[in-house]
């Protein structure tokens, strides 16, 4: 199975400041120029919601302060200016190979 | 807009079979993968497997063959079965839609609200 290593575990952020979450895969997720890596946010008490698909594509309705990037097997989710409604647990998910595997999650909290 | 809703027994005894259904409204099952994910309390997400609208399926081998899925096109729902449950199978179970064969990407969305299933004697 592909192992997804996500960091940090916890991320305290001041509103208005940027935030960055990393995810590293144990093998390449690249297929036909697309990285098969998604990002999800699980807000408190809710189901996870899709933020980013194919490494860098924002899902419909996701604010443009969220962005995803890739460099080899390293993936990054960036929030340009954190807002209070961004609190929750962020997960990366590789959808390149069965079984799909999630990162361990990063809990973003407001300072 | 498409919506998913999980249903099924919420309390099971060890060794019983977990059976959940995900009712899909707002779209048909055609040309999509339909996925199950679970989340033990306070823990991360675990992908259980998926079934395509043709009936073809893939199950996470980490469940040792205990997981199976089916779908009913006439009722527009799909189902999860997990045999021989133990207390470690206690979790919130989610269903989700995944794009089909002719789409780039295999993201999960939308998701159902989740259903807590407790396994206890």
Contacts between the chains, C-beta under 8 A, distances in Angstrom:
chain1	res1	chain2	res2	distance
A	1	B	62	7.7
A	32	B	104	7.8
A	34	B	104	5.9
A	34	B	105	7.3
A	36	B	105	7.2
A	36	B	106	6.6
A	38	B	105	7.9
A	38	B	107	4.9
A	38	B	108	7.2
A	40	B	45	7.9
A	40	B	108	7.3
A	42	B	45	7.9
A	47	B	94	6.0
A	47	B	111	4.1
A	47	B	112	6.7
A	47	B	113	5.8
A	47	B	114	5.5
A	48	B	45	6.7
A	48	B	94	7.6
A	48	B	108	7.5
A	48	B	111	6.0
A	49	B	109	7.0
A	49	B	111	7.1
A	50	B	107	5.3
A	50	B	108	6.6
A	50	B	109	3.9
A	53	B	105	5.1
A	53	B	107	4.1
A	54	B	104	6.5
A	54	B	105	4.9
A	54	B	107	7.9
A	57	B	105	7.8
A	59	B	107	7.4
A	59	B	109	6.8
A	91	B	44	6.9
A	91	B	45	5.8
A	93	B	45	7.7
A	93	B	47	7.7
A	93	B	108	7.1
A	95	B	105	7.1
A	95	B	106	3.8
A	95	B	107	6.7
A	98	B	58	4.9
A	98	B	60	8.0
A	99	B	47	5.7
A	99	B	49	7.3
A	99	B	58	7.5
A	99	B	60	4.1
A	99	B	61	6.8
A	99	B	62	7.1
A	100	B	47	4.3
A	100	B	106	7.4
A	101	B	47	6.7
A	102	B	44	5.9
A	102	B	45	4.6
A	102	B	46	7.1
A	102	B	47	6.8
A	103	B	44	7.8
A	104	B	44	5.5
A	105	B	44	4.9
A	105	B	45	7.6
